[in-house]
Amino acid sequence: MSVKEFPAGTILVQSEQAITSLHVIAKGTVRATYPGGELYLHKGDVIGVCELFFDSYFITYQAEEATALASYPFSAAQLSGILHSNADMASRIVTSMFRQLQDILDQYELALFDCDNFYHYLMDSYEEYLSFCGKHNISARALPGLETLTELVLEEDIAGWLGGYYSQLRTLVTDSTVKDRDPDFLQGLLLKASEDIQHVISVCRVLYDYKSEITKLLMSENRLDFFDLYTSLVYKIGSHADDSTPLIAAISTMMIQLESQPSIDKEMYNQRVKEYRERLNALDQYAEQQSDGNSNPQDIPEIRDSMNTILSYSQVDEETAGAFRKAVSEYSKQTDKNNTDDASRKLRLTITKLFYQIYEKAFMRSLHDFEVPKLLLMFFNFGYVDEHLAGMDNAAYLYSIVDRLPSDPSRNVYTFYEWLCAIYKGKKTPSRNEFDNDYQAYVHELKISGKISAEEEMTRLQDREKQVQYELRNMFQSVNKITFGRISSFCPLFSEHNILKEPDKSLVSADKVEATFKQIRSIDFSAYYRDVIYTNPQLGIGKEYVGVEILPDVILMPNVGVRGVMWQEIEGRKRTTPSRMMISVFQMEDLTKILVRLTGDYRWEMCKRIQGARWNDISEPSLTSRYFDYIQFYKKNRDLSADAKDKIKLNMQKAKNSFKEMFIRDYESWILYEGTGSPRLNKIARAILFEYCPFSKEIRDKLKANPLYKETMERYDIKLAQTIHHYDNLFQKLKNIGAQIPAEIQAQRDYLDR
């Protein structure tokens, strides 16, 4: 036994650290934390009693004040010996275990109560928000995530009798009676209690994640939250309006709720509250400045009566035009445009069907129009149809930017109108449909089923208008809804109630996309490289695999949305063609997170494409087969702690048991956190990602000192050195015969240095 002192703030034990000792607190206070709770240990308590059944800690212990610990070497095999030979230590262990278990059970009960209250507070707040909007005839806005949030249901809750069971045991096994108890009984008690504590903590983690999800709906970095809904209402109706008092009171209540949530980013919270208070104090002055600075939509005659102009241009029949006018008028009058009742749902379906008919007719006419009117470009690029539905200020903004949109097909970033024109001009081929059939396969299927002749098949394959129609009727209708993000309330019209951020800040540009991909590739440098075979018999080069970087085509869908979609990893069957990613032209979510997610999706699908039917066959190691094997057999993996296994189980539930979705979530953590030196993954997932999605040399050099990466980095460096050695030999061979090094081989050698 040794006694050692530690200053306040010292991490005494980190979660996932192997258990080698038990530590008795001789002096001071220790803060024990786990996802969803914390407790304080004092003099006489034993650090590690909660984890006796396991090989590693699942709680982090930190000195709250100057602390002294008496440490005893320990392993699970030694527990029986300690209980048989050291009555004083046995008493400390049992007594401390009961105290810690009771604290953890109390935290669980409180967290369960909080989750129920928090959920109902959120739902009541939204009902109040809808009521405020209806009273002032303001279109209510919908929040991503709200429609999928449900009341908490625990799949593996704590047994109701557990608390009473241990409470009764505690009265039976007191400090004075421990020495009289059979050591085997005490060992069984401790090991069973350790299992139960780990289970309680795993449920607390679920409760913590659930409250964190609600907290993000109340306030988040992307500002798609309740705080913004309520403060925006105050800004609209004015701080001195009769009805502003209950609104301001509701915001104050929300702030109190947020302050008590452990998952809230305190810095972000303080900044948001500061902005709100400053704007509230200067609301009248701000409104006057905005009024002076904004252009007046009434000064732009072209946007008046927009819908009739669009309908007239499209040349749809009067019955279609009349039905569309009527449906849009009904939709405009709805205060809650996201209502999920049957009548609202049918109205949106009617609008959607008519919208696509009008869109196709208008686009086909525009192909033969020398100069397409700006109002129609607003329709094609944004889904804009009506100045009142869009809001006058928004309509004026769209009009001001529509002929100078910041897309750039030369950098693979297209507006949807530019994309359709590229297909019509033969520069691009139509995308696959939802059944994964490309245009050629679709037309061939029509011939096989007898719907068209062989001659008509050949004609259709060359018909550019048919190709555009295929894109409009397949990819467009599916992807437009997916990228919008809120499928149950989807409507393709540009509407003010969907604008959750200022349009100029949420407009996606080629510069933003290029900068984001550059950021991703500075971490995962090989993300968009594909191996191709290079041969040069004249120089004696038989077969070399060289990497070629092929960045994706990004298509900006005409909606205000919160999601992106990786629609296809290649064009046709040629592996050196760009993938296709679609995002909303006005992106309400963080663009970096969207494109990181799509890059993870691309990596998975590209690996499946290369591996073919054996994508999950571990006998042929690959990104997908290794990850599939890891998830499929994680419960039997001895290299994973019980805590890590619980996290995998929980994350698989969130991923709806999808191996691909699970990988994408891990890839997001890999890029956004691990790439910045903030560990989030377990060692198995980290090793797989390090092997197949390695960090750039700059990041690897920074992480060399981190023991978490030591083993995986050593394996990677050995493999890389072997590859570099091969190319250095090839270079020497070419120099010996006086041959110039081919550009492809030189590029591959440079790539290896990254």
Buried (B, 14 or more C-beta within 10 A) or exposed (E): EEEEEBEEEBEBBEBBBEBEBBBBBBBBBBBBBBBBBBBEBEEEBBBBBBBBBBEBBBBBBBBBEBBBBBBBEBEBEEBEEBBBEEBEBBBBBBBBBBBBBBBBBEBBEEBBEBBEEBBEBBEEBBEBBBEBBEEEEBBBBBBBBBBEBEEBEEEEEBEEEBBEEBEEBBEEBEEEEBEEBEBEEBBEBBBEBBBBBBBBBBBBBBBBBBBBBBBBBBBBEBBBBBBBBBBBBBBEBEBEEEEBEEBBEBBEEBBEBBEEBEBBBEEEBEEBBEEBEEBBEEBEEBBEEEEEEEEEBEEBEEBEEBBEBBBEBBEBEEEBBEBBBEBBEBBBEBBBBBBEEEEBBEBBEBBBBBBBBBBBBBBBBBBEEEEBBBBBBBBBBBBBBBBEBBBBBBBBBBBEBBEEBBBBBEBBBBBBBBBBBBBBEEEBBBBBBEEEBBBBBBBBBBBEEEEBEEEBBEEBEEBEEBBBBBBBEBBBBBBBBBBBBBEEBBBBBBBBBBBBBEBEEBBBBBEBBBEBBEBBBBBBBBBBBBEBEBEBEEBEBEEBEBBBEBBBBBBBBBBBBBBBBBBBBBBEEEBEBBBBBBBBBBBBBBBBBBBBBBBBBBBBBBBBBBBEEEBBBBEEBBBBBBBBBBBEEBEEBEEBBBBBBBBBBBBBEBBEEEBBBBBBBBBBBBBBEBBEEEBBBBBBBBBBBBBBBBBBEEBBEBBEEEEBBEEBBEEBEEEBEEEEEEBEEBBEEBEEEEBEBBEBBBBBBEBBEB
